Amino acid sequence: MSILVNKHSKVIFQGITGSFGSRHAKGCIAYGTQVVGGIVPGRAGETFNPELPGKAPVPMFDTVADAVYATGANVTCIFVPPPFAADAICEAIDAGVELCICITEGIPVLDMVRARAYLAGKKTLLVGPNCPGVITPGETKIGIMPGAIHKPGRIGVVSRSGTLTYEAVGQLTALGIGQSTCVGIGGDPVKGLDFIEVLALFNDDPDTDGVIMIGEIGGNAEEDAAAWIKANMKKPVAGFIAGTTAPPGKRMGHAGAIIAGGKGTATAKQAAMLDAGIALAPTPSDMGKTLAALL
């Protein structure tokens, strides 16, 4: 079992011929991901060659709807440039794709407000934007994460930070602890799935035994998640909050990582997590062993 994606996921790449899209599409195909198509308007009928032994060229389509009709794709990974990425999300929603993973960084906030509103009431789940993607180790990798550091297992990882996701995974793997699914939800202020939705999926997954949740300053998602964990979570959770030394009013890294109006501080988030029974790692290098101590 896993959440969101598995070896049966049929994946298309929107922006498969761009410099980043092509590079990471090849990486996903090399990992074993079932990439069934690429979307490049005006290039339908051509193919994308991953240039990998034993891997066939991938057909390209003008639209997501065409690709879904022809291939049965149920997941899309978006590498479309920022000015057009929100429209790419909406196109995927219109095509009925079950899961949309948007890697693109720098999408205008107003564009994402509109895309987020368009998502309401639709069947599509959105991960991102500005995220590393989703991986179920040993089955499928959809995004930019380094596949080699992951190990199949029973610990879920959900994080606002891509780099800290890799750090937590690397520590778990070094301890011999595998991961069920790792989800980078992204650090933008307006995005798709947040902590609670992913935690609920892990909570219901019979093959996930515990979770690492990695947050950062800004917003109140971590406090909301802590309250949900306290009321609903049946599995142990280890956590970490990045940005403890960030000065108020200064954005640190992600667009959503800013303390304003006295809210969104690391101290407030840590207090809420401790109150919920989450085991807090004191430093980034302690995330793996903090989770291990709970098992």
C-alpha positions as CSV (number, residue, x, y, z in Angstrom):
1,M,0.0,0.0,0.0
2,S,0.9,3.6,-0.4
3,I,-0.8,7.0,-0.8
4,L,-1.5,9.0,-3.9
5,V,0.8,7.1,-6.3
6,N,2.0,3.6,-6.9
7,K,3.4,1.3,-9.7
8,H,0.1,1.4,-11.5
9,S,0.0,5.2,-11.8
10,K,0.0,6.4,-15.5
11,V,1.9,9.7,-15.7
12,I,2.1,12.5,-18.2
13,F,4.5,15.4,-18.2
14,Q,3.2,18.9,-19.1
15,G,6.3,20.7,-20.5
16,I,8.2,17.5,-21.2
17,T,10.6,19.1,-23.7
18,G,11.7,22.0,-21.6
19,S,15.2,21.8,-20.0
20,F,13.9,20.9,-16.5
21,G,10.9,18.9,-17.7
22,S,13.0,16.7,-20.0
23,R,15.7,16.1,-17.5
24,H,13.4,15.1,-14.7
25,A,11.1,13.1,-17.0
26,K,14.1,11.0,-17.9
27,G,15.0,10.6,-14.2
28,C,11.4,9.4,-13.5
29,I,11.4,7.0,-16.4
30,A,14.8,5.6,-15.3
31,Y,13.4,5.0,-11.8
32,G,10.6,2.9,-13.3
33,T,7.8,5.4,-13.4
34,Q,5.1,4.6,-16.0
35,V,5.4,7.8,-18.1
36,V,2.8,7.4,-20.9
37,G,2.8,10.8,-22.5
38,G,4.1,14.4,-22.8
39,I,2.1,17.5,-23.4
40,V,3.6,20.1,-25.9
41,P,1.1,22.1,-27.9
42,G,1.7,21.8,-31.6
43,R,3.9,18.7,-31.4
44,A,1.2,16.0,-31.3
45,G,2.4,12.9,-33.2
46,E,6.1,13.4,-32.2
47,T,7.8,11.4,-29.5
48,F,10.1,12.2,-26.5
49,N,13.1,9.9,-26.4
50,P,14.3,9.3,-22.9
51,E,17.6,7.9,-24.3
52,L,17.7,5.1,-21.8
53,P,18.4,1.5,-22.6
54,G,15.2,-0.5,-22.8
55,K,12.9,2.5,-22.5
56,A,10.7,3.3,-25.5
57,P,10.0,6.8,-26.8
58,V,7.1,8.6,-25.1
59,P,4.3,9.9,-27.4
60,M,3.5,13.6,-27.2
61,F,0.1,15.3,-27.4
62,D,-1.3,18.8,-27.9
63,T,-3.6,18.7,-24.9
64,V,-4.0,16.9,-21.6
65,A,-7.5,15.8,-22.6
66,D,-6.0,14.1,-25.7
67,A,-3.3,12.3,-23.6
68,V,-5.8,11.1,-21.1
69,Y,-8.1,9.8,-23.8
70,A,-5.3,8.0,-25.6
71,T,-3.3,6.6,-22.7
72,G,-5.7,6.5,-19.6
73,A,-3.2,8.7,-17.7
74,N,-4.4,9.5,-14.2
75,V,-1.4,11.6,-12.9
76,T,0.2,14.7,-14.4
77,C,3.5,16.3,-13.5
78,I,3.8,20.0,-14.5
79,F,7.0,21.7,-15.5
80,V,5.3,24.6,-17.4
81,P,6.9,28.0,-17.0
82,P,5.4,30.2,-14.2
83,P,3.3,32.6,-16.4
84,F,1.4,29.6,-17.8
85,A,1.5,27.0,-15.0
86,A,-1.8,27.9,-13.4
87,D,-3.5,27.5,-16.7
88,A,-1.8,24.1,-17.1
89,I,-3.2,23.1,-13.7
90,C,-6.7,24.1,-14.8
91,E,-6.3,22.2,-18.1
92,A,-5.5,19.1,-16.1
93,I,-8.5,19.6,-13.9
94,D,-10.7,20.0,-17.0
95,A,-9.3,16.7,-18.3
96,G,-10.3,14.9,-15.2
97,V,-6.8,13.9,-14.1
98,E,-6.9,12.4,-10.6
99,L,-3.7,13.8,-9.3
100,C,-1.9,16.9,-10.5
101,I,1.7,17.5,-9.2
102,C,3.0,21.0,-10.0
103,I,6.7,21.4,-9.6
104,T,6.9,24.9,-11.1
105,E,8.3,27.6,-8.8
106,G,7.4,31.3,-8.9
107,I,3.7,31.1,-10.1
108,P,2.1,34.5,-9.3
109,V,0.0,34.2,-6.2
110,L,-3.1,35.7,-7.9
111,D,-2.9,33.0,-10.6
112,M,-2.8,30.3,-7.9
113,V,-5.8,31.9,-6.1
114,R,-7.8,31.5,-9.3
115,A,-6.5,27.9,-9.9
116,R,-7.3,27.0,-6.3
117,A,-10.8,28.3,-6.7
118,Y,-11.2,26.4,-9.9
119,L,-10.2,23.2,-8.1
120,A,-13.2,23.4,-5.7
121,G,-15.7,20.6,-6.2
122,K,-13.5,18.8,-8.8
123,K,-12.1,15.3,-8.5
124,T,-8.5,16.3,-9.1
125,L,-6.1,16.5,-6.2
126,L,-3.3,19.0,-6.4
127,V,0.2,18.7,-4.9
128,G,2.2,21.9,-5.1
129,P,3.2,24.2,-6.7
130,N,6.8,24.8,-5.9
131,C,7.3,21.3,-4.6
132,P,9.6,18.3,-5.2
133,G,6.7,16.0,-6.0
134,V,5.6,12.6,-4.7
135,I,7.5,9.2,-4.5
136,T,6.4,5.8,-3.4
137,P,9.9,4.2,-3.1
138,G,10.5,1.2,-5.2
139,E,7.4,1.8,-7.3
140,T,7.1,5.3,-8.8
141,K,8.9,8.7,-8.6
142,I,7.0,11.7,-9.9
143,G,9.1,14.9,-9.4
144,I,12.6,16.1,-8.8
145,M,13.6,14.1,-5.7
146,P,16.8,11.9,-5.8
147,G,15.4,8.4,-6.1
148,A,18.5,6.7,-4.8
149,I,18.2,7.9,-1.2
150,H,14.7,6.3,-0.8
151,K,14.0,2.9,0.6
152,P,10.6,1.0,0.5
153,G,9.1,0.8,3.9
154,R,6.4,1.9,6.3
155,I,7.1,5.5,7.3
156,G,5.3,8.4,5.6
157,V,7.0,11.8,5.1
158,V,5.1,15.1,4.5
159,S,7.0,18.4,4.2
160,R,6.8,22.0,3.1
161,S,10.5,21.9,2.3
162,G,12.0,19.8,-0.5
163,T,15.5,19.8,0.8
164,L,14.5,18.8,4.3
165,T,12.4,16.0,2.8
166,Y,15.5,14.6,1.3
167,E,17.4,15.1,4.6
168,A,14.7,13.2,6.6
169,V,14.6,10.4,4.0
170,G,18.3,10.1,3.9
171,Q,18.4,9.8,7.7
172,L,15.6,7.2,7.7
173,T,17.3,5.1,5.0
174,A,20.7,5.3,6.8
175,L,18.9,3.9,9.9
176,G,17.4,1.1,7.9
177,I,13.9,2.6,8.0
178,G,12.0,2.6,4.7
179,Q,9.3,5.0,3.5
180,S,5.8,4.2,2.3
181,T,5.3,7.5,0.4
182,C,7.0,10.9,0.6
183,V,5.0,14.0,-0.2
184,G,6.4,17.4,-0.7
185,I,3.4,19.8,-0.4
186,G,5.4,22.9,-1.3
187,G,6.1,26.2,0.4
188,D,3.9,28.6,-1.4
189,P,1.1,30.5,0.4
190,V,-1.6,29.2,-2.0
191,K,-1.3,25.5,-2.9
192,G,-3.2,22.2,-3.1
193,L,-3.0,19.5,-0.5
194,D,-1.9,20.7,2.9
195,F,-0.7,18.7,6.0
196,I,-4.1,17.6,7.2
197,E,-5.2,16.0,3.9
198,V,-1.9,14.1,3.6
199,L,-1.9,13.1,7.3
200,A,-5.4,11.7,6.9
201,L,-4.3,9.6,4.0
202,F,-1.3,8.2,6.0
203,N,-3.6,7.6,9.0
204,D,-5.9,5.4,6.8
205,D,-3.1,3.6,5.1
206,P,-2.6,0.2,6.7
207,D,1.0,0.0,5.5
208,T,2.1,3.3,7.1
209,D,3.2,2.9,10.7
210,G,4.4,6.4,11.5
211,V,4.9,9.9,10.0
212,I,7.5,12.6,9.9
213,M,6.0,16.0,9.4
214,I,8.3,18.9,8.5
215,G,7.0,22.4,8.7
216,E,8.4,25.9,8.7
217,I,7.6,29.4,9.8
218,G,4.7,31.3,8.2
219,G,1.0,30.7,8.1
220,N,-0.9,28.4,10.5
221,A,-0.9,25.1,8.6
222,E,1.3,23.4,11.3
223,E,-1.0,24.6,14.1
224,D,-4.0,23.3,12.3
225,A,-2.3,20.0,11.6
226,A,-1.3,19.6,15.2
227,A,-4.9,20.1,16.3
228,W,-6.0,17.5,13.8
229,I,-3.3,15.1,14.9
230,K,-4.3,15.5,18.6
231,A,-8.0,14.7,17.7
232,N,-7.6,12.0,15.0
233,M,-4.1,10.6,14.4
234,K,-3.7,6.9,15.4
235,K,0.0,6.7,14.5
236,P,3.1,8.2,16.0
237,V,4.3,11.5,14.5
238,A,7.8,13.1,14.6
239,G,8.1,16.7,13.6
240,F,10.5,19.5,12.9
241,I,10.0,23.3,12.3
242,A,12.5,25.2,10.1
243,G,13.2,28.9,10.6
244,T,13.6,29.2,14.4
245,T,16.1,32.0,13.9
246,A,14.3,33.9,11.2
247,P,13.7,37.6,12.0
248,P,10.0,38.7,11.9
249,G,8.8,40.3,8.7
250,K,11.6,38.8,6.5
251,R,10.8,36.0,4.1
252,M,13.0,33.0,4.5
253,G,13.2,30.9,1.3
254,H,9.7,29.9,0.5
255,A,7.0,32.5,-0.4
256,G,4.9,31.3,2.5
257,A,7.7,31.3,5.0
258,I,7.2,34.8,6.6
259,I,6.3,35.8,10.1
260,A,3.9,38.7,10.0
261,G,1.6,40.3,12.6
262,G,3.1,38.1,15.4
263,K,1.7,35.0,13.7
264,G,3.5,32.0,12.1
265,T,6.4,31.9,14.5
266,A,8.4,28.8,15.1
267,T,7.7,29.0,18.8
268,A,3.9,28.9,18.3
269,K,4.1,26.0,15.9
270,Q,6.4,24.0,18.2
271,A,4.1,24.6,21.2
272,A,1.1,23.4,19.2
273,M,3.0,20.3,18.1
274,L,4.2,19.4,21.5
275,D,0.7,19.8,22.9
276,A,-0.5,17.3,20.2
277,G,2.0,14.7,21.3
278,I,4.3,15.1,18.3
279,A,7.9,14.3,19.1
280,L,9.9,17.3,18.0
281,A,13.4,17.0,16.6
282,P,15.7,19.7,18.1
283,T,17.7,20.0,14.9
284,P,17.4,18.9,11.2
285,S,20.0,16.2,11.8
286,D,17.8,14.6,14.5
287,M,14.7,14.0,12.4
288,G,15.4,10.3,11.6
289,K,16.4,9.2,15.1
290,T,13.4,11.1,16.7
291,L,11.1,9.1,14.5
292,A,13.0,5.9,15.2
293,A,12.6,6.4,18.9
294,L,8.8,6.3,18.5
295,L,8.7,2.9,16.8
